[in-house]
Amino acid sequence: MDRQTIALVTGANKGIGYEIAAGLGARGWTVGVGARDDGAREAAVAKLQAAGVDAFGVPLDVTDDASVAAAARLVEEEAGGLDVLVNNAGITGGAPQEPTAVDPTTILRVVDTNVVGVVRVTNALLPLLRRSAHPRIVNMSSSVGSLTRQSTPGGETGPISGAYSPSKTFLNAVTVQYAKELADTDVLVNAGCPGFCATDLNGFRGVRTPEQGSAIALHLATLPDDGPTGGFFEDDGRVPW
């Protein structure tokens, strides 16, 4: 991919999303910084631009149809197209999350952001991606969404979760379905796990840096044309479903 490659990263104003934007920008790409908080988005764009990145802000609330539609129009107007979409925006939903205690409205809110939000954004941007010579979609997931790891005795899969973990399992399933539907196109669609990174999503308890967490997204965003699609990956390779 050349210097004209254009990417949009959702939830890119901080944490892993910001580092993904920075990493793609360091490759000479034009990067849309998607975020719903105006101040945080503008600050992130300014910081990226100061580092030499060709970045522009994209007001984007993935839970709002009108916001997503407006974002798609802005990307086309500002950049003229799109080559890579990184669906990074996500929430945990807070505590409690035990299935017997979690509020059903929390589950709906988490799924609306982490899954339906990905569908909203992907469908809105897909017409632009289809025009690209090397279109890539990267859905930022988590190993806690792996049913294999969740059901393996002694596996390190995080706390019991009735909202966040299942939302990532759902996202993985949706990723597979997109890959199946787009199998006869040039669009490669994959899910990536950044690892347990220190971000405000987990109260900065993670053991990896956001920059380390961005590596899998950068890898999947730059796959060759004969690269995999419909997979779930971390730095060490495939993650079991």
Buried (B, 14 or more C-beta within 10 A) or exposed (E): BEEEBBBBBBBBBBBBBBBBBBBBBBBBBBBBBBBBEEEBBBBBBEBBBEEEBBBBBBBBBBBBEEBBEBBBEBBBEEBEBBBBBBBBBBBBBEEBBEEEEBBEEBBEBBBBBBBBBBBBBBEBBBEBBEEBEBBBBBBBBBBBBBBEBBEEEEEEBBEBBBBBBBBBBBBBBBBBEBBEEBEEEBBBBBBBBBBBBBBEBEEEEBEBBBBBBBBBBBBBBBBEEEBBBBBBBBBEEEBEB
